[in-house]
């Protein structure tokens, strides 16, 4: 007869390993580095501007944008997310970042999505760049809702120094929030 504590630990470890393996699929890990990320960033911005034209106004007003073209999120009790992207200032890539998130609770499923953070003030951009690991908080203002609606740029630019657009969702998991998500500078 097996010990239930060891069985539970083995299940938890297995679930974490499976989640990590799924999160690594298709998000640039082991890819061709900066060239792959840059191509995905460009395609993501083209799609966002085409699907949500009002985000072009935000991009023009922003001091910088962090573009995460593909974030893979999976969970079965415990969950995680991972992706890689680039920080653009004046339409030029200045740094590369990874995004990671861990979660626990009642959850099951997997999804992929893209997101863009618009740094609307110089202070917000500098705070992000100077941080060894910047964490998105609950005060992040979303400019594209869960229904895919786009909010007018004029009504949001005064509300928050960092605005987020989450779009292009695919998968079988409800919701994509950025709270508790950590961004870290990388060398691809």
TAMO-V550879 format. One record per residue. NEAR is the number of other C-alpha atoms within 8 Angstrom. Layout:
near={NEAR/NEAR}
This chain:
near={2/5/6/6/6/8/9/8/8/8/8/8/8/8/10/10/8/8/13/10/8/9/15/12/9/7/12/13/7/5/6/7/9/8/7/10/13/11/8/9/13/8/8/11/9/8/8/11/11/7/6/9/9/11/11/9/9/11/10/6/7/11/12/13/13/11/15/14/14/13/16/17/12/14/13/11/9/12/14/14/14/14/16/15/15/15/13/13/10/6/5/6/10/8/9/14/13/12/14/11/10/10/8/8/6/6/10/9/10/11/12/12/14/14/13/11/11/14/14/15/10/8/6/11/12/8/8/8/7/6/7/7/8/9/9/10/9/5/5/11/9/9/11/13/9/6/5/7/7/10/9/8/10/6/8/10/10/7/7/11/10/12/13/13/10/13/10/7/9/7/8/7/8/4/5/6/4/7/9/9/12/11/11/10/10/8/5/5}
